[in-house]
Amino acid sequence: MYAYRQMDQRIPVVRGRLPVTRQLARLPGRFDALLLRTDDFLADTLVNRIIKAGIRWVAKITRVTATAAKC
């Protein structure tokens, strides 16, 4: 599962959306530091964290000798 996370960044190159009114209000006349809004595509979601924790738990209990003997 994947999700998008919206991030506000201050970087010297345009990558994403440039909110012009916010740029002019906070950094007037400065074009070396642009206030940008980007959407980053992430695999680190709550559902994936839960699945990963479950897999780690199962891997942990399969190393127990009594459980391994049942397999």
CHARMM-style PDB file with segment names, atoms N, HN, CA, C and O in Angstrom:
ATOM      1  N   MET     1       0.851  -1.174   0.000  1.00  0.00      PROA
ATOM      2  CA  MET     1       0.000   0.000   0.000  1.00  0.00      PROA
ATOM      3  C   MET     1       0.899   1.240   0.000  1.00  0.00      PROA
ATOM      4  O   MET     1       1.943   1.274   0.651  1.00  0.00      PROA
ATOM      5  N   TYR     2       0.473   2.224  -0.727  1.00  0.00      PROA
ATOM      6  HN  TYR     2      -0.375   2.196  -1.256  1.00  0.00      PROA
ATOM      7  CA  TYR     2       1.232   3.449  -0.842  1.00  0.00      PROA
ATOM      8  C   TYR     2       0.330   4.642  -0.550  1.00  0.00      PROA
ATOM      9  O   TYR     2      -0.894   4.544  -0.640  1.00  0.00      PROA
ATOM     10  N   ALA     3       0.936   5.750  -0.205  1.00  0.00      PROA
ATOM     11  HN  ALA     3       1.930   5.829  -0.132  1.00  0.00      PROA
ATOM     12  CA  ALA     3       0.178   6.958   0.085  1.00  0.00      PROA
ATOM     13  C   ALA     3       1.015   8.169  -0.302  1.00  0.00      PROA
ATOM     14  O   ALA     3       2.233   8.080  -0.458  1.00  0.00      PROA
ATOM     15  N   TYR     4       0.344   9.287  -0.452  1.00  0.00      PROA
ATOM     16  HN  TYR     4      -0.645   9.360  -0.326  1.00  0.00      PROA
ATOM     17  CA  TYR     4       1.028  10.540  -0.717  1.00  0.00      PROA
ATOM     18  C   TYR     4       1.054  11.371   0.555  1.00  0.00      PROA
ATOM     19  O   TYR     4       0.068  11.429   1.289  1.00  0.00      PROA
ATOM     20  N   ARG     5       2.188  12.015   0.810  1.00  0.00      PROA
ATOM     21  HN  ARG     5       2.989  11.968   0.213  1.00  0.00      PROA
ATOM     22  CA  ARG     5       2.305  12.905   1.953  1.00  0.00      PROA
ATOM     23  C   ARG     5       2.688  14.284   1.426  1.00  0.00      PROA
ATOM     24  O   ARG     5       3.656  14.432   0.682  1.00  0.00      PROA
ATOM     25  N   GLN     6       1.915  15.284   1.823  1.00  0.00      PROA
ATOM     26  HN  GLN     6       1.128  15.164   2.428  1.00  0.00      PROA
ATOM     27  CA  GLN     6       2.187  16.642   1.379  1.00  0.00      PROA
ATOM     28  C   GLN     6       3.239  17.274   2.283  1.00  0.00      PROA
ATOM     29  O   GLN     6       3.127  17.229   3.509  1.00  0.00      PROA
ATOM     30  N   MET     7       4.264  17.864   1.665  1.00  0.00      PROA
ATOM     31  HN  MET     7       4.355  17.900   0.670  1.00  0.00      PROA
ATOM     32  CA  MET     7       5.365  18.448   2.418  1.00  0.00      PROA
ATOM     33  C   MET     7       5.598  19.875   1.948  1.00  0.00      PROA
ATOM     34  O   MET     7       5.466  20.178   0.763  1.00  0.00      PROA
ATOM     35  N   ASP     8       5.944  20.746   2.885  1.00  0.00      PROA
ATOM     36  HN  ASP     8       6.051  20.500   3.849  1.00  0.00      PROA
ATOM     37  CA  ASP     8       6.374  22.100   2.573  1.00  0.00      PROA
ATOM     38  C   ASP     8       7.887  22.140   2.731  1.00  0.00      PROA
ATOM     39  O   ASP     8       8.427  21.737   3.761  1.00  0.00      PROA
ATOM     40  N   GLN     9       8.567  22.636   1.691  1.00  0.00      PROA
ATOM     41  HN  GLN     9       8.128  22.964   0.854  1.00  0.00      PROA
ATOM     42  CA  GLN     9      10.017  22.644   1.701  1.00  0.00      PROA
ATOM     43  C   GLN     9      10.548  24.007   1.292  1.00  0.00      PROA
ATOM     44  O   GLN     9       9.862  24.780   0.623  1.00  0.00      PROA
ATOM     45  N   ARG    10      11.769  24.290   1.699  1.00  0.00      PROA
ATOM     46  HN  ARG    10      12.327  23.662   2.243  1.00  0.00      PROA
ATOM     47  CA  ARG    10      12.476  25.488   1.245  1.00  0.00      PROA
ATOM     48  C   ARG    10      13.739  25.018   0.546  1.00  0.00      PROA
ATOM     49  O   ARG    10      14.723  24.667   1.197  1.00  0.00      PROA
ATOM     50  N   ILE    11      13.710  25.013  -0.782  1.00  0.00      PROA
ATOM     51  HN  ILE    11      12.911  25.299  -1.310  1.00  0.00      PROA
ATOM     52  CA  ILE    11      14.834  24.540  -1.572  1.00  0.00      PROA
ATOM     53  C   ILE    11      15.112  25.525  -2.701  1.00  0.00      PROA
ATOM     54  O   ILE    11      14.236  26.316  -3.049  1.00  0.00      PROA
ATOM     55  N   PRO    12      16.324  25.497  -3.288  1.00  0.00      PROA
ATOM     56  CA  PRO    12      16.690  26.491  -4.299  1.00  0.00      PROA
ATOM     57  C   PRO    12      16.185  26.198  -5.708  1.00  0.00      PROA
ATOM     58  O   PRO    12      16.348  27.042  -6.590  1.00  0.00      PROA
ATOM     59  N   VAL    13      15.582  25.044  -5.954  1.00  0.00      PROA
ATOM     60  HN  VAL    13      15.450  24.359  -5.238  1.00  0.00      PROA
ATOM     61  CA  VAL    13      15.079  24.707  -7.285  1.00  0.00      PROA
ATOM     62  C   VAL    13      13.588  24.412  -7.208  1.00  0.00      PROA
ATOM     63  O   VAL    13      13.077  24.010  -6.163  1.00  0.00      PROA
ATOM     64  N   VAL    14      12.902  24.615  -8.315  1.00  0.00      PROA
ATOM     65  HN  VAL    14      13.317  24.941  -9.164  1.00  0.00      PROA
ATOM     66  CA  VAL    14      11.458  24.359  -8.343  1.00  0.00      PROA
ATOM     67  C   VAL    14      11.215  22.871  -8.514  1.00  0.00      PROA
ATOM     68  O   VAL    14      11.639  22.264  -9.498  1.00  0.00      PROA
ATOM     69  N   ARG    15      10.534  22.303  -7.552  1.00  0.00      PROA
ATOM     70  HN  ARG    15      10.190  22.796  -6.753  1.00  0.00      PROA
ATOM     71  CA  ARG    15      10.119  20.905  -7.563  1.00  0.00      PROA
ATOM     72  C   ARG    15       8.786  20.854  -6.841  1.00  0.00      PROA
ATOM     73  O   ARG    15       8.751  20.829  -5.611  1.00  0.00      PROA
ATOM     74  N   GLY    16       7.707  20.839  -7.573  1.00  0.00      PROA
ATOM     75  HN  GLY    16       7.735  20.859  -8.573  1.00  0.00      PROA
ATOM     76  CA  GLY    16       6.393  20.857  -6.957  1.00  0.00      PROA
ATOM     77  C   GLY    16       5.660  22.147  -7.280  1.00  0.00      PROA
ATOM     78  O   GLY    16       5.878  22.749  -8.331  1.00  0.00      PROA
ATOM     79  N   ARG    17       4.792  22.567  -6.376  1.00  0.00      PROA
ATOM     80  HN  ARG    17       4.614  22.078  -5.522  1.00  0.00      PROA
ATOM     81  CA  ARG    17       3.991  23.776  -6.581  1.00  0.00      PROA
ATOM     82  C   ARG    17       4.603  24.936  -5.814  1.00  0.00      PROA
ATOM     83  O   ARG    17       5.056  24.780  -4.680  1.00  0.00      PROA
ATOM     84  N   LEU    18       4.608  26.094  -6.444  1.00  0.00      PROA
ATOM     85  HN  LEU    18       4.240  26.221  -7.365  1.00  0.00      PROA
ATOM     86  CA  LEU    18       5.127  27.301  -5.826  1.00  0.00      PROA
ATOM     87  C   LEU    18       3.954  28.199  -5.450  1.00  0.00      PROA
ATOM     88  O   LEU    18       3.360  28.824  -6.328  1.00  0.00      PROA
ATOM     89  N   PRO    19       3.605  28.280  -4.157  1.00  0.00      PROA
ATOM     90  CA  PRO    19       2.553  29.202  -3.736  1.00  0.00      PROA
ATOM     91  C   PRO    19       3.100  30.640  -3.764  1.00  0.00      PROA
ATOM     92  O   PRO    19       3.788  31.075  -2.840  1.00  0.00      PROA
ATOM     93  N   VAL    20       2.780  31.355  -4.833  1.00  0.00      PROA
ATOM     94  HN  VAL    20       2.222  31.002  -5.583  1.00  0.00      PROA
ATOM     95  CA  VAL    20       3.375  32.666  -5.087  1.00  0.00      PROA
ATOM     96  C   VAL    20       3.048  33.660  -3.983  1.00  0.00      PROA
ATOM     97  O   VAL    20       3.928  34.409  -3.557  1.00  0.00      PROA
ATOM     98  N   THR    21       1.812  33.685  -3.510  1.00  0.00      PROA
ATOM     99  HN  THR    21       1.098  33.077  -3.856  1.00  0.00      PROA
ATOM    100  CA  THR    21       1.445  34.659  -2.470  1.00  0.00      PROA
ATOM    101  C   THR    21       2.223  34.416  -1.183  1.00  0.00      PROA
ATOM    102  O   THR    21       2.650  35.365  -0.525  1.00  0.00      PROA
ATOM    103  N   ARG    22       2.406  33.157  -0.825  1.00  0.00      PROA
ATOM    104  HN  ARG    22       2.059  32.386  -1.360  1.00  0.00      PROA
ATOM    105  CA  ARG    22       3.175  32.835   0.378  1.00  0.00      PROA
ATOM    106  C   ARG    22       4.653  33.162   0.197  1.00  0.00      PROA
ATOM    107  O   ARG    22       5.305  33.627   1.131  1.00  0.00      PROA
ATOM    108  N   GLN    23       5.186  32.920  -1.004  1.00  0.00      PROA
ATOM    109  HN  GLN    23       4.656  32.542  -1.763  1.00  0.00      PROA
ATOM    110  CA  GLN    23       6.575  33.241  -1.293  1.00  0.00      PROA
ATOM    111  C   GLN    23       6.809  34.746  -1.174  1.00  0.00      PROA
ATOM    112  O   GLN    23       7.788  35.179  -0.567  1.00  0.00      PROA
ATOM    113  N   LEU    24       5.915  35.536  -1.751  1.00  0.00      PROA
ATOM    114  HN  LEU    24       5.119  35.184  -2.244  1.00  0.00      PROA
ATOM    115  CA  LEU    24       6.076  36.990  -1.712  1.00  0.00      PROA
ATOM    116  C   LEU    24       5.846  37.561  -0.316  1.00  0.00      PROA
ATOM    117  O   LEU    24       6.445  38.576   0.038  1.00  0.00      PROA
ATOM    118  N   ALA    25       4.994  36.929   0.479  1.00  0.00      PROA
ATOM    119  HN  ALA    25       4.507  36.104   0.192  1.00  0.00      PROA
ATOM    120  CA  ALA    25       4.721  37.424   1.831  1.00  0.00      PROA
ATOM    121  C   ALA    25       5.863  37.107   2.796  1.00  0.00      PROA
ATOM    122  O   ALA    25       6.216  37.937   3.634  1.00  0.00      PROA
ATOM    123  N   ARG    26       6.437  35.915   2.682  1.00  0.00      PROA
ATOM    124  HN  ARG    26       6.151  35.241   2.001  1.00  0.00      PROA
ATOM    125  CA  ARG    26       7.460  35.500   3.645  1.00  0.00      PROA
ATOM    126  C   ARG    26       8.880  35.822   3.203  1.00  0.00      PROA
ATOM    127  O   ARG    26       9.719  36.192   4.024  1.00  0.00      PROA
ATOM    128  N   LEU    27       9.150  35.684   1.918  1.00  0.00      PROA
ATOM    129  HN  LEU    27       8.469  35.383   1.251  1.00  0.00      PROA
ATOM    130  CA  LEU    27      10.506  35.921   1.409  1.00  0.00      PROA
ATOM    131  C   LEU    27      10.455  36.833   0.187  1.00  0.00      PROA
ATOM    132  O   LEU    27      10.771  36.383  -0.915  1.00  0.00      PROA
ATOM    133  N   PRO    28      10.073  38.081   0.343  1.00  0.00      PROA
ATOM    134  CA  PRO    28       9.964  38.960  -0.826  1.00  0.00      PROA
ATOM    135  C   PRO    28      11.339  39.250  -1.437  1.00  0.00      PROA
ATOM    136  O   PRO    28      12.289  39.607  -0.740  1.00  0.00      PROA
ATOM    137  N   GLY    29      11.412  39.087  -2.746  1.00  0.00      PROA
ATOM    138  HN  GLY    29      10.641  38.797  -3.312  1.00  0.00      PROA
ATOM    139  CA  GLY    29      12.651  39.389  -3.453  1.00  0.00      PROA
ATOM    140  C   GLY    29      13.721  38.323  -3.363  1.00  0.00      PROA
ATOM    141  O   GLY    29      14.785  38.480  -3.962  1.00  0.00      PROA
ATOM    142  N   ARG    30      13.480  37.249  -2.641  1.00  0.00      PROA
ATOM    143  HN  ARG    30      12.615  37.122  -2.155  1.00  0.00      PROA
ATOM    144  CA  ARG    30      14.474  36.163  -2.518  1.00  0.00      PROA
ATOM    145  C   ARG    30      14.072  35.017  -3.425  1.00  0.00      PROA
ATOM    146  O   ARG    30      13.018  34.405  -3.253  1.00  0.00      PROA
ATOM    147  N   PHE    31      14.918  34.743  -4.376  1.00  0.00      PROA
ATOM    148  HN  PHE    31      15.774  35.240  -4.516  1.00  0.00      PROA
ATOM    149  CA  PHE    31      14.647  33.638  -5.289  1.00  0.00      PROA
ATOM    150  C   PHE    31      15.668  32.516  -5.133  1.00  0.00      PROA
ATOM    151  O   PHE    31      15.674  31.563  -5.912  1.00  0.00      PROA
ATOM    152  N   ASP    32      16.535  32.631  -4.120  1.00  0.00      PROA
ATOM    153  HN  ASP    32      16.530  33.405  -3.487  1.00  0.00      PROA
ATOM    154  CA  ASP    32      17.477  31.558  -3.829  1.00  0.00      PROA
ATOM    155  C   ASP    32      16.877  30.527  -2.883  1.00  0.00      PROA
ATOM    156  O   ASP    32      17.380  29.408  -2.785  1.00  0.00      PROA
ATOM    157  N   ALA    33      15.812  30.892  -2.191  1.00  0.00      PROA
ATOM    158  HN  ALA    33      15.403  31.801  -2.271  1.00  0.00      PROA
ATOM    159  CA  ALA    33      15.121  29.975  -1.285  1.00  0.00      PROA
ATOM    160  C   ALA    33      13.633  30.036  -1.616  1.00  0.00      PROA
ATOM    161  O   ALA    33      12.941  30.985  -1.247  1.00  0.00      PROA
ATOM    162  N   LEU    34      13.158  29.024  -2.309  1.00  0.00      PROA
ATOM    163  HN  LEU    34      13.720  28.253  -2.609  1.00  0.00      PROA
ATOM    164  CA  LEU    34      11.760  28.981  -2.722  1.00  0.00      PROA
ATOM    165  C   LEU    34      10.954  28.146  -1.738  1.00  0.00      PROA
ATOM    166  O   LEU    34      11.383  27.066  -1.331  1.00  0.00      PROA
ATOM    167  N   LEU    35       9.789  28.650  -1.361  1.00  0.00      PROA
ATOM    168  HN  LEU    35       9.441  29.528  -1.693  1.00  0.00      PROA
ATOM    169  CA  LEU    35       8.884  27.898  -0.493  1.00  0.00      PROA
ATOM    170  C   LEU    35       7.986  27.057  -1.384  1.00  0.00      PROA
ATOM    171  O   LEU    35       7.090  27.584  -2.043  1.00  0.00      PROA
ATOM    172  N   LEU    36       8.222  25.759  -1.409  1.00  0.00      PROA
ATOM    173  HN  LEU    36       8.950  25.330  -0.874  1.00  0.00      PROA
ATOM    174  CA  LEU    36       7.504  24.869  -2.314  1.00  0.00      PROA
ATOM    175  C   LEU    36       6.639  23.888  -1.546  1.00  0.00      PROA
ATOM    176  O   LEU    36       6.910  23.571  -0.388  1.00  0.00      PROA
ATOM    177  N   ARG    37       5.598  23.416  -2.204  1.00  0.00      PROA
ATOM    178  HN  ARG    37       5.378  23.674  -3.145  1.00  0.00      PROA
ATOM    179  CA  ARG    37       4.731  22.370  -1.665  1.00  0.00      PROA
ATOM    180  C   ARG    37       4.806  21.178  -2.605  1.00  0.00      PROA
ATOM    181  O   ARG    37       4.487  21.286  -3.789  1.00  0.00      PROA
ATOM    182  N   THR    38       5.231  20.042  -2.068  1.00  0.00      PROA
ATOM    183  HN  THR    38       5.491  19.955  -1.106  1.00  0.00      PROA
ATOM    184  CA  THR    38       5.381  18.842  -2.881  1.00  0.00      PROA
ATOM    185  C   THR    38       4.554  17.703  -2.297  1.00  0.00      PROA
ATOM    186  O   THR    38       4.223  17.702  -1.112  1.00  0.00      PROA
ATOM    187  N   ASP    39       4.230  16.743  -3.140  1.00  0.00      PROA
ATOM    188  HN  ASP    39       4.499  16.743  -4.103  1.00  0.00      PROA
ATOM    189  CA  ASP    39       3.568  15.514  -2.723  1.00  0.00      PROA
ATOM    190  C   ASP    39       4.553  14.377  -2.935  1.00  0.00      PROA
ATOM    191  O   ASP    39       4.940  14.094  -4.069  1.00  0.00      PROA
ATOM    192  N   ASP    40       4.962  13.725  -1.855  1.00  0.00      PROA
ATOM    193  HN  ASP    40       4.648  13.955  -0.934  1.00  0.00      PROA
ATOM    194  CA  ASP    40       5.907  12.618  -1.938  1.00  0.00      PROA
ATOM    195  C   ASP    40       5.156  11.298  -1.844  1.00  0.00      PROA
ATOM    196  O   ASP    40       4.257  11.136  -1.019  1.00  0.00      PROA
ATOM    197  N   PHE    41       5.539  10.361  -2.700  1.00  0.00      PROA
ATOM    198  HN  PHE    41       6.269  10.493  -3.370  1.00  0.00      PROA
ATOM    199  CA  PHE    41       4.930   9.042  -2.770  1.00  0.00      PROA
ATOM    200  C   PHE    41       5.654   8.130  -1.799  1.00  0.00      PROA
ATOM    201  O   PHE    41       6.846   7.872  -1.969  1.00  0.00      PROA
ATOM    202  N   LEU    42       4.960   7.637  -0.787  1.00  0.00      PROA
ATOM    203  HN  LEU    42       3.992   7.847  -0.649  1.00  0.00      PROA
ATOM    204  CA  LEU    42       5.587   6.865   0.286  1.00  0.00      PROA
ATOM    205  C   LEU    42       5.007   5.462   0.410  1.00  0.00      PROA
ATOM    206  O   LEU    42       3.822   5.237   0.169  1.00  0.00      PROA
ATOM    207  N   ALA    43       5.863   4.535   0.789  1.00  0.00      PROA
ATOM    208  HN  ALA    43       6.827   4.719   0.985  1.00  0.00      PROA
ATOM    209  CA  ALA    43       5.412   3.186   1.123  1.00  0.00      PROA
ATOM    210  C   ALA    43       5.279   3.030   2.630  1.00  0.00      PROA
ATOM    211  O   ALA    43       4.802   2.000   3.106  1.00  0.00      PROA
ATOM    212  N   ASP    44       5.695   4.034   3.382  1.00  0.00      PROA
ATOM    213  HN  ASP    44       6.083   4.871   2.996  1.00  0.00      PROA
ATOM    214  CA  ASP    44       5.664   3.980   4.845  1.00  0.00      PROA
ATOM    215  C   ASP    44       4.304   4.474   5.342  1.00  0.00      PROA
ATOM    216  O   ASP    44       4.145   5.640   5.703  1.00  0.00      PROA
ATOM    217  N   THR    45       3.325   3.558   5.352  1.00  0.00      PROA
ATOM    218  HN  THR    45       3.454   2.610   5.059  1.00  0.00      PROA
ATOM    219  CA  THR    45       1.982   3.887   5.808  1.00  0.00      PROA
ATOM    220  C   THR    45       1.661   3.092   7.066  1.00  0.00      PROA
ATOM    221  O   THR    45       2.392   2.169   7.425  1.00  0.00      PROA
ATOM    222  N   LEU    46       0.586   3.445   7.725  1.00  0.00      PROA
ATOM    223  HN  LEU    46      -0.007   4.195   7.434  1.00  0.00      PROA
ATOM    224  CA  LEU    46       0.192   2.747   8.954  1.00  0.00      PROA
ATOM    225  C   LEU    46      -0.084   1.270   8.687  1.00  0.00      PROA
ATOM    226  O   LEU    46       0.331   0.414   9.469  1.00  0.00      PROA
ATOM    227  N   VAL    47      -0.770   0.964   7.608  1.00  0.00      PROA
ATOM    228  HN  VAL    47      -1.108   1.659   6.973  1.00  0.00      PROA
ATOM    229  CA  VAL    47      -1.086  -0.438   7.294  1.00  0.00      PROA
ATOM    230  C   VAL    47       0.195  -1.227   7.048  1.00  0.00      PROA
ATOM    231  O   VAL    47       0.334  -2.350   7.533  1.00  0.00      PROA
ATOM    232  N   ASN    48       1.130  -0.650   6.301  1.00  0.00      PROA
ATOM    233  HN  ASN    48       1.017   0.262   5.907  1.00  0.00      PROA
ATOM    234  CA  ASN    48       2.392  -1.349   6.048  1.00  0.00      PROA
ATOM    235  C   ASN    48       3.204  -1.539   7.319  1.00  0.00      PROA
ATOM    236  O   ASN    48       3.882  -2.557   7.461  1.00  0.00      PROA
ATOM    237  N   ARG    49       3.154  -0.592   8.246  1.00  0.00      PROA
ATOM    238  HN  ARG    49       2.603   0.234   8.132  1.00  0.00      PROA
ATOM    239  CA  ARG    49       3.851  -0.747   9.520  1.00  0.00      PROA
ATOM    240  C   ARG    49       3.254  -1.884  10.335  1.00  0.00      PROA
ATOM    241  O   ARG    49       3.985  -2.652  10.960  1.00  0.00      PROA
ATOM    242  N   ILE    50       1.927  -1.996  10.332  1.00  0.00      PROA
ATOM    243  HN  ILE    50       1.333  -1.372   9.824  1.00  0.00      PROA
ATOM    244  CA  ILE    50       1.258  -3.077  11.067  1.00  0.00      PROA
ATOM    245  C   ILE    50       1.609  -4.427  10.459  1.00  0.00      PROA
ATOM    246  O   ILE    50       1.895  -5.377  11.189  1.00  0.00      PROA
ATOM    247  N   ILE    51       1.591  -4.526   9.138  1.00  0.00      PROA
ATOM    248  HN  ILE    51       1.359  -3.755   8.545  1.00  0.00      PROA
ATOM    249  CA  ILE    51       1.950  -5.779   8.467  1.00  0.00      PROA
ATOM    250  C   ILE    51       3.397  -6.152   8.776  1.00  0.00      PROA
ATOM    251  O   ILE    51       3.693  -7.312   9.061  1.00  0.00      PROA
ATOM    252  N   LYS    52       4.290  -5.178   8.722  1.00  0.00      PROA
ATOM    253  HN  LYS    52       4.049  -4.236   8.490  1.00  0.00      PROA
ATOM    254  CA  LYS    52       5.704  -5.431   9.007  1.00  0.00      PROA
ATOM    255  C   LYS    52       5.902  -5.913  10.444  1.00  0.00      PROA
ATOM    256  O   LYS    52       6.700  -6.816  10.692  1.00  0.00      PROA
ATOM    257  N   ALA    53       5.174  -5.308  11.393  1.00  0.00      PROA
ATOM    258  HN  ALA    53       4.526  -4.574  11.191  1.00  0.00      PROA
ATOM    259  CA  ALA    53       5.274  -5.732  12.790  1.00  0.00      PROA
ATOM    260  C   ALA    53       4.771  -7.169  12.951  1.00  0.00      PROA
ATOM    261  O   ALA    53       5.351  -7.953  13.702  1.00  0.00      PROA
ATOM    262  N   GLY    54       3.699  -7.507  12.250  1.00  0.00      PROA
ATOM    263  HN  GLY    54       3.228  -6.871  11.640  1.00  0.00      PROA
ATOM    264  CA  GLY    54       3.178  -8.875  12.308  1.00  0.00      PROA
ATOM    265  C   GLY    54       4.151  -9.889  11.743  1.00  0.00      PROA
ATOM    266  O   GLY    54       4.321 -10.976  12.295  1.00  0.00      PROA
ATOM    267  N   ILE    55       4.787  -9.531  10.645  1.00  0.00      PROA
ATOM    268  HN  ILE    55       4.649  -8.648  10.197  1.00  0.00      PROA
ATOM    269  CA  ILE    55       5.776 -10.431  10.041  1.00  0.00      PROA
ATOM    270  C   ILE    55       6.967 -10.618  10.966  1.00  0.00      PROA
ATOM    271  O   ILE    55       7.476 -11.729  11.111  1.00  0.00      PROA
ATOM    272  N   ARG    56       7.413  -9.534  11.592  1.00  0.00      PROA
ATOM    273  HN  ARG    56       7.000  -8.631  11.474  1.00  0.00      PROA
ATOM    274  CA  ARG    56       8.528  -9.643  12.538  1.00  0.00      PROA
ATOM    275  C   ARG    56       8.154 -10.522  13.728  1.00  0.00      PROA
ATOM    276  O   ARG    56       8.978 -11.300  14.208  1.00  0.00      PROA
ATOM    277  N   TRP    57       6.921 -10.401  14.202  1.00  0.00      PROA
ATOM    278  HN  TRP    57       6.252  -9.769  13.812  1.00  0.00      PROA
ATOM    279  CA  TRP    57       6.475 -11.197  15.339  1.00  0.00      PROA
ATOM    280  C   TRP    57       6.435 -12.682  14.963  1.00  0.00      PROA
ATOM    281  O   TRP    57       6.890 -13.531  15.730  1.00  0.00      PROA
ATOM    282  N   VAL    58       5.895 -12.991  13.788  1.00  0.00      PROA
ATOM    283  HN  VAL    58       5.526 -12.302  13.164  1.00  0.00      PROA
ATOM    284  CA  VAL    58       5.829 -14.387  13.339  1.00  0.00      PROA
ATOM    285  C   VAL    58       7.240 -14.942  13.154  1.00  0.00      PROA
ATOM    286  O   VAL    58       7.512 -16.082  13.531  1.00  0.00      PROA
ATOM    287  N   ALA    59       8.129 -14.150  12.582  1.00  0.00      PROA
ATOM    288  HN  ALA    59       7.908 -13.224  12.277  1.00  0.00      PROA
ATOM    289  CA  ALA    59       9.507 -14.615  12.404  1.00  0.00      PROA
ATOM    290  C   ALA    59      10.174 -14.872  13.747  1.00  0.00      PROA
ATOM    291  O   ALA    59      10.973 -15.798  13.886  1.00  0.00      PROA
ATOM    292  N   LYS    60       9.844 -14.056  14.725  1.00  0.00      PROA
ATOM    293  HN  LYS    60       9.195 -13.304  14.612  1.00  0.00      PROA
ATOM    294  CA  LYS    60      10.432 -14.228  16.053  1.00  0.00      PROA
ATOM    295  C   LYS    60       9.956 -15.515  16.718  1.00  0.00      PROA
ATOM    296  O   LYS    60      10.762 -16.227  17.317  1.00  0.00      PROA
ATOM    297  N   ILE    61       8.676 -15.825  16.627  1.00  0.00      PROA
ATOM    298  HN  ILE    61       8.021 -15.246  16.141  1.00  0.00      PROA
ATOM    299  CA  ILE    61       8.177 -17.022  17.306  1.00  0.00      PROA
ATOM    300  C   ILE    61       8.494 -18.302  16.548  1.00  0.00      PROA
ATOM    301  O   ILE    61       8.453 -19.379  17.142  1.00  0.00      PROA
ATOM    302  N   THR    62       8.807 -18.228  15.271  1.00  0.00      PROA
ATOM    303  HN  THR    62       8.841 -17.353  14.788  1.00  0.00      PROA
ATOM    304  CA  THR    62       9.177 -19.456  14.553  1.00  0.00      PROA
ATOM    305  C   THR    62      10.590 -19.905  14.895  1.00  0.00      PROA
ATOM    306  O   THR    62      10.972 -21.032  14.580  1.00  0.00      PROA
ATOM    307  N   ARG    63      11.369 -19.042  15.533  1.00  0.00      PROA
ATOM    308  HN  ARG    63      11.059 -18.126  15.788  1.00  0.00      PROA
ATOM    309  CA  ARG    63      12.716 -19.435  15.964  1.00  0.00      PROA
ATOM    310  C   ARG    63      12.687 -20.212  17.278  1.00  0.00      PROA
ATOM    311  O   ARG    63      13.695 -20.807  17.661  1.00  0.00      PROA
ATOM    312  N   VAL    64      11.563 -20.216  17.966  1.00  0.00      PROA
ATOM    313  HN  VAL    64      10.744 -19.733  17.656  1.00  0.00      PROA
ATOM    314  CA  VAL    64      11.418 -20.968  19.213  1.00  0.00      PROA
ATOM    315  C   VAL    64      11.401 -22.453  18.852  1.00  0.00      PROA
ATOM    316  O   VAL    64      10.705 -22.851  17.919  1.00  0.00      PROA
ATOM    317  N   THR    65      12.143 -23.259  19.564  1.00  0.00      PROA
ATOM    318  HN  THR    65      12.709 -22.936  20.323  1.00  0.00      PROA
ATOM    319  CA  THR    65      12.286 -24.677  19.213  1.00  0.00      PROA
ATOM    320  C   THR    65      10.962 -25.438  19.255  1.00  0.00      PROA
ATOM    321  O   THR    65      10.734 -26.312  18.419  1.00  0.00      PROA
ATOM    322  N   ALA    66      10.089 -25.126  20.204  1.00  0.00      PROA
ATOM    323  HN  ALA    66      10.274 -24.415  20.883  1.00  0.00      PROA
ATOM    324  CA  ALA    66       8.802 -25.834  20.275  1.00  0.00      PROA
ATOM    325  C   ALA    66       7.938 -25.515  19.067  1.00  0.00      PROA
ATOM    326  O   ALA    66       7.248 -26.392  18.546  1.00  0.00      PROA
ATOM    327  N   THR    67       7.970 -24.300  18.630  1.00  0.00      PROA
ATOM    328  HN  THR    67       8.530 -23.588  19.053  1.00  0.00      PROA
ATOM    329  CA  THR    67       7.202 -23.923  17.444  1.00  0.00      PROA
ATOM    330  C   THR    67       7.826 -24.520  16.195  1.00  0.00      PROA
ATOM    331  O   THR    67       7.113 -25.001  15.314  1.00  0.00      PROA
ATOM    332  N   ALA    68       9.138 -24.493  16.110  1.00  0.00      PROA
ATOM    333  HN  ALA    68       9.717 -24.102  16.825  1.00  0.00      PROA
ATOM    334  CA  ALA    68       9.817 -25.062  14.946  1.00  0.00      PROA
ATOM    335  C   ALA    68       9.561 -26.564  14.842  1.00  0.00      PROA
ATOM    336  O   ALA    68       9.502 -27.097  13.734  1.00  0.00      PROA
ATOM    337  N   ALA    69       9.410 -27.254  15.970  1.00  0.00      PROA
ATOM    338  HN  ALA    69       9.458 -26.821  16.870  1.00  0.00      PROA
ATOM    339  CA  ALA    69       9.148 -28.694  15.951  1.00  0.00      PROA
ATOM    340  C   ALA    69       7.764 -28.997  15.384  1.00  0.00      PROA
ATOM    341  O   ALA    69       7.559 -30.064  14.806  1.00  0.00      PROA
ATOM    342  N   LYS    70       6.819 -28.086  15.539  1.00  0.00      PROA
ATOM    343  HN  LYS    70       6.986 -27.219  16.009  1.00  0.00      PROA
ATOM    344  CA  LYS    70       5.474 -28.296  15.010  1.00  0.00      PROA
ATOM    345  C   LYS    70       5.408 -28.060  13.512  1.00  0.00      PROA
ATOM    346  O   LYS    70       4.447 -28.482  12.868  1.00  0.00      PROA
ATOM    347  N   CYS    71       6.389 -27.406  12.950  1.00  0.00      PROA
ATOM    348  HN  CYS    71       7.170 -27.063  13.473  1.00  0.00      PROA
ATOM    349  CA  CYS    71       6.369 -27.086  11.508  1.00  0.00      PROA
ATOM    350  C   CYS    71       6.843 -28.239  10.678  1.00  0.00      PROA
ATOM    351  OT1 CYS    71       6.889 -28.140   9.452  1.00  0.00      PROA
TER     352      CYS     71
END
